[in-house]
């Protein structure tokens, strides 16, 4: 069976198992210039939701307007997603690539060039431990599409850095140190008494 029309390219065979490359896989970070209203999105069927996510991230009306994204209006939410529409949507997501230059478990760096303001969407779950730097300046990370990360970016060339630090580690360390000091003070107090 030839799977190239569906976006898969054979790259190897191990025994009777074919190893395929998915040419339509989305990268770790890609851009959106449109948003779907979260209240409207929640009323869609699961299939229609998948179609919408190919074109727009999901935000409240207020947040979408605040970030300067245009409202996505899907004309047809019932028809089957055809190969051309799917391939075009994937190509649109990949059209403005985030070029990763560094990657580790808690640090990601890269560059992106934007012709228009867009939201850099990360397929990483939102967590308060992530911090973003854009062109060396701290940038707020938005929670988009019910739990993922997005960074609004103006037009132009940008260097983006994400750094993860476990939240509350400093607070926990200070509390533990204070507890230890109180314990030692108590021991000293009882030894002197």
Secondary structure, DSSP 4 states (H G I P E B T S, - for coil): ---GGGTEEEEEEETTEEEEEETT---SEEEESEEEEHHHHHTS-HHHHHHHHTT-EEE-HHHHHHTTPEEP--S-SSSPPPHHHHHHHHHHHHSS--EEEEEETTEEEEEEEESS-EEEEEEEE--TTEEEEETTEEEPPEEETTTEEEEEE-SEEEEEEEEE--TTHHHHHHHHHHHHHHHHHHHHHHHH-
